[in-house]
Amino acid sequence: MIDRVLLELNKTEGIKGSMVVGKDGLVIASQLPGSVDAELVGAMASAAFGAAERTAAEIGMGNLEQTMIEGEHGKTLMVDAGEGILVVLTDAKVNLGLIRITMKRAAEKVKAMF
């Protein structure tokens, strides 16, 4: 079921792949390109999201909604998905508004599945 949500999400222009990873770093579902190590990305995304959550709480920002890592060749966006984290890999030049809206909808679907 989660794979269907990810496949639909991946149809969004600029998205290269997506996955849902547990807060413990274990991959729940993945629709990433074959050249990407899902286990490694999952573990690192979980660690980055966890650190961002703690930072947001420590500085009084409330619950973390989203975090983004931006590199020369693309972006990694992460949003809370209940028991997991929705991770999306994108091209460098993307419509972030569209990506964020699409991710929010996908995350709500994933939350309902847990």
Secondary structure as GFF3:
##gff-version 3
##sequence-region A 1 114
A	DSSP	alpha_helix	2	9	.	.	.	ID=ss1
A	DSSP	beta_strand	15	22	.	.	.	ID=ss2
A	DSSP	beta_strand	27	31	.	.	.	ID=ss3
A	DSSP	alpha_helix	38	58	.	.	.	ID=ss4
A	DSSP	beta_strand	66	71	.	.	.	ID=ss5
A	DSSP	beta_strand	74	81	.	.	.	ID=ss6
A	DSSP	beta_strand	84	90	.	.	.	ID=ss7
A	DSSP	alpha_helix	96	113	.	.	.	ID=ss8
###
